[in-house]
Amino acid sequence: MTTTMLPGASTKSVPRSIGSRLLALSRVPTVLLIVALLLLVTYFTVRLPNFLTFTNTMEIINTSAVTGIIAIGFAIVLIGGGVDLSVGSNVSVGVVVAGVLFENGHAVWLSFLGAIACCTLVGVANGLLITRMRINPFIATIAMLFVLQGLAAFITGGLPSVINSREFLVFRDRPLGIGLPTYALVIVAVIAIIVMGWTKYGRHLYAIGGNPEGARQVAMPVDRMRFGLYTLCGAICGVAAVVLVSFTGQVTPTAGLGREFIVATVVFLGGVSLSGGRGGIVGPLLALLFVGALQNGLVQLNVIPEAVPIIGGTLLILAVAFDQSTRGGFR
Amino acid sequence: MSAVVSQRPQNGVVRAIVGTRSPVAALAVLLLGLVLLFSLTTSEFLTVQNFLGIGSYVAILAIISTGTTFGVVSGALDISVGSTLALAGVSATILVSNGMSVWISVAAALGIGLAVGAANAVAVVKLRVNPIIATLGMLSIVRGIAYWIAGGSGGAMSPVVPEALTIMQGETLGVPRPVWVAAVTIGVGYLILQRTRFGLYAYAIGRSPEAGRAVALPVDRLRAMYLMLSGLCAGFGGWVMASAQGGLNANAGIGIELVVITAIFLGGAGITGGTGSMTGTLMGVLVVGVVANGLALMGVQAFYQLIVTGVILLIAVGLDALKTGGYR
């Protein structure tokens, strides 16, 4: 695979259709995912009368929206060849910052902005650790996970609180019957799809993810792009945090705890590769629907809650096994 | 430690810390410094009772870290150990509560540990999944199983646990029993890792699995065994913890894998494998234990401990990155 062509670069000079671009970026696992999703929906629709209704579908998407936004950030970092395991804790920090700012009398928009700024700063810190101190991204972001958890607890002084003010709980609104979190997810997703699929920046991200050495040899600013990558992920986590806290009203340092797991599951199920340079945004979105529908259906079928982590873990392993099977995998 | 030529300029201080001394020696110095710091800032640190307290926590950490060190050295990180600990401990508790002998509970805990390790091995060696992701998935699966057999989420266990299980409580010769067990475990681990060929192969595989295959090492089988060792020690640690605490609920050990990793990396292991040592792990465990204990004694709240642990990990890995040129 070490040709002079950078992966992700177009091999044709003719303009490509939208469909083929999307498909090329999302790769084959997406087809299987669509099939799995259809099977799942069919099964649940047969078992549950309420499953395929507008309300239920919107419910599924709305509750998955925050995870989806985080997943988009996570996926972008993975495609660029990195990994950010601190996303959940970053969201926790964003949640408590927004909450505490508002509780201290600041305007809603300022609280939101402050949260996004903080999360972006976290992304900057991650970027510095990885590109300047040259710490392996796994370890750097795991360590940040620790630090951020502690930070989130510190900011709330250990006391979770609940905000009930209507003006803060913006994301509980339902314009046209569709929850605002869903709108947020759609907006972030559309932007991400456009950036990854149609801009030069997106193409370069695929390049540095798939073949960093090759990218360096053609004088791509790999370190600078990586730094930007983690910063961007931080910003996206900030958005997710704002949506989360504005929807639930719960200002607690454990808001994002453990989300890394389901985010990772969704992203890997969606065909994004751990080795970087492959995958797209559409895949994880489909996987998000799949996981969300699965959870929704299982809950309605009164399946025991312990089954969820078991199924989730199995899905994750199988998804990555399938992804790696065409490329030899871990040796 | 072999001399690795670093491509980064280093000033004298950095070179003194990183370049010539082994990480174990540096950690020993750090440990002494920490002990000194804490004895000066808190009156209770240098008491026998406090050391006993540190002892139990550190003992369990050491037991788990012994097995996971094999995994890390061979290039396969195992982050499912916390869930394995919980499942083994919960199973042991349930068995003894239902009248089984303590020895059966030990066997069950070890068996569970081996089974989880084997499952990890299948995912890594057969399905060729990256070990971090495989063990991440296993972390979730095993935790779910633990909740399930403990009877529902939260896993509140029956408070009545027969005397038989509490064999690890109390002291022998003035030292908490878990400490004896940990000492033996890590001693055996040291002998295996650094004095047998089996242990040597772990370093070989970690450095270059391809080279290992080229000289006809059964890389896959060895990897599987190292992962099973990791699970085994986690299971054993779970039993010891259940015994020391008189029963374990399914929430036990959440997050402990991160502490284990911190200790092992402090001890000189790198994420790509091929480096590290059992003595290093021991020192790492001691440092982490002392820091947690000292901070708690100083009245520092739990979240500060998290922050400090994270920072320690970053410093440890940062120094390693300085030496080797780091992640590119």
Interface residues (C-beta under 8 A of the other chain):
Chain A: L129 I130 M133 R134 I135 N136 P137 F138 I139 A140 I142 A143 M144 L145 F146 V147 Q149 G150 L151 A152 A153 F154 G158 P212 P253 F261 A264 T265 F268 L274 I304 P305 E306 A307 V308 P309 I310 G312 G313 T314 L315 L316 I317 L318 V320 A321 Q324 S325 G328 G329 F330 R331
Chain B: A123 V124 L127 R128 V129 N130 P131 I132 I133 A134 L136 G137 M138 L139 S140 I141 V142 R143 G144 I145 Y147 W148 G152 S153 P209 E210 V219 L258 I261 T262 F265 I271 T272 Q301 A302 F303 Y304 Q305 L306 I307 V308 T309 G310 V311 L313 L314 V317 G318 A321 L322 G325 G326 Y327 R328
